[in-house]
Amino acid sequence: MSLRTTTRRFLAAGVLAATALAASGCGMITAENGGSTADGGFQLADHIQDRIDDGQPMRIKLSYHDPSLAFAAPISAGMERAADEFGADVQLIGPTGGDAAKQVSELQTLIQQKSVDGLAVSSSSSDALKPVIAQAYNAGIPIVSFNTDNPDSEQMGFVGQDLRGSGAAEAEELLNVLGPDATGKVVVFSVDTGAGWSHDRFGGFEEALAGSDLEVVGPVNVGNEPNAAYNTVESTMSGQSGVAAIAGLDCCSTTAAAQWVQQSGNTGEIAVVGFDLLPATADYIDGGVIDFSISQNPAEQGYQAVKVLHDFLVEGTEISGVDTGSEFITEENLADATVEG
């Protein structure tokens, strides 16, 4: 029996998956055309089923909120590895500069033109993407989130790191670095304090430090542009005293903070902790400027985002969340770590 006449249901499970079947303003699409059914299940679009039946390569697109970021390079590498393994037609897309409205518009065009068989989205603004995630789901296009979660949307699963948990882990390891009797300020920086991922990560970080004698300052928004990020760190730090540590919530605020610590002569005086392992981050760890960074395995995020969609489309495998984990990178294990970018 063709899967065209069968409602494909999904299971969004796993520690990091956060799914909900919320009502959508886009309306319901009949089972004849694909999309949601009256009982809340997922119905694969007919035009996608036709491509599966014809044995055509699955067109899977990963929409990343800013492909110009260095973090996008290892995601793309993982995506291409999956494409080679599964024979899929894959592409990394998204708006340069992190414009949520442009990302939504690009996704809507794909949906309307029926030019994609599976979607994975990483958004800088969860609220902005909720309607278009629902639009894809209702149009019968399987859709997951990766790298950044979209809770309370109609995503069918999440591939990535537990953001709140990773923030808490960063704070707990920072306490180990500073010692149990540490006092002073911890200044926190983020490339986008308004983004859902930043809010979640900072929430976990702040909560984990709540019982300590450390004062959290921030988070301070630095933006994506490297020179502007450094300037913001520099101006922020010029107004602070008694700083024990700086914490970045992402790749690029971490490197901006490390650059300031090194150039200001505070290496060894102010601890620096953060996320991801860009080449510059690895250099700062090797030079003793950064105490540790947490890798979230972006290459695996790109690979698994393609895999879960391809397995669902071709094999009928239920979609579930994939935890790509956290790894603390220090000077001791740097030689064995994979640099991202």
Secondary structure, DSSP 8 states (H G I E B T S, - for coil): --GGGS-B-----SSS--------TT----TTT-EE-TTS-EE--HHHHHHHHTT---EEEEEES-TTSTTHHHHHHHHHHHHHHHT-EEEEE--TT--HHHHHHHHHHHHHHT--SEEEEE-S-HHHHHHHHHHHHHTT--EEEESS--TTS--S-EEE--HHHHHHHHHHHHHHHH-TT-EEEEEEEES-TTSHHHHHHHHHHHHHTTTSEEEEEEEEE--S-HHHHHHHHHHHHHT--SEEEEEESSHHHHHHHHHHHHHTT-TTTSEEEEE---HHHHHHHHTTS-SEEEE--HHHHHHHHHHHHHIIIII------EE---EEE-TTTGGGS----
